[in-house]
Amino acid sequence: MNRAMSLANSLSLVLAPPHPAGRPFIYAGAGVALLGGLLLGSWLFWLGAAFTAFCLYFFRDPKRVPPARHDLVLAPADGKVVLVGPAIPPAELEMGDQPRWRVAIFLSVLDVHVNRSPVQGRISRISYRHGKFMDASLEKASEENERNALRFDLPDGRDLACVQIAGLVARRIVCTAHEGDRLMAGERFGIIRFGSRTDVYLPVGVKPLVLVGQTMIGGESILAELA
């Protein structure tokens, strides 16, 4: 029974419907496959079919069920924790220069790339900054890579930052949220195409419950407790 349930969960993850941001790539690949099948030969058909299959897998957007508690900080993305330590939030968010705990999650091309709100709160500021496209697993990527930073104001008056960071391959950060939006924990707010990183700067005084090397599930894994 457990093996069957595990197989069903794996299939539901792989076959999850794609995020809207992936549709142009999927349609393009399908068009190339169709053109190759009808006019130009089998090699182009297989090339287009392989690209379409990859995009369907990469842009998959599975359903996630956040914990029922409202005093938690959740992982904003799937991937592996690569950094845990004190850091100053991005200056453009105007959250002060006091170091607070930061958790950095690296997303490989095999991970789900949909970003989800780590907390229930209001987005008070969104700031996009152009930059480099170095390996997102490096610590200096937080400062030097292209990024989109969001500041969340919590109901109790504290704040938290979530930063989408482009990587070596990722060249497009998509944020569907706007300043003033109120999100629930686990609610989707964007996606980063083809490998990236997502950082969370916890509220002052809040300590993380995760360690470097742990694997996160966006919208479900717990990073910290707010209490």
Sequence and secondary structure as in RCSB ss.txt:
>XXXX:A:sequence
MNRAMSLANSLSLVLAPPHPAGRPFIYAGAGVALLGGLLLGSWLFWLGAAFTAFCLYFFRDPKRVPPARHDLVLA
PADGKVVLVGPAIPPAELEMGDQPRWRVAIFLSVLDVHVNRSPVQGRISRISYRHGKFMDASLEKASEENERNAL
RFDLPDGRDLACVQIAGLVARRIVCTAHEGDRLMAGERFGIIRFGSRTDVYLPVGVKPLVLVGQTMIGGESILAE
LA
>XXXX:A:secstr
 HHHHHHHHHHHHHT  B GGGHHHHHHHHHHHHHIIIII HHHHHHHHHHHHHHHHHTB       S SSEEE 
SSSEEEEEEEEE   GGG   S  EEEEEEEE TTS  EEE SSSEEEEEEEEE  B   TTSTTHHHHB EEEE
EEE TTS EEEEEEEE SS  EEEE   TT EE TT EEEEEESSEEEEEE  TT  B   TT EE TTTSEEEE
  
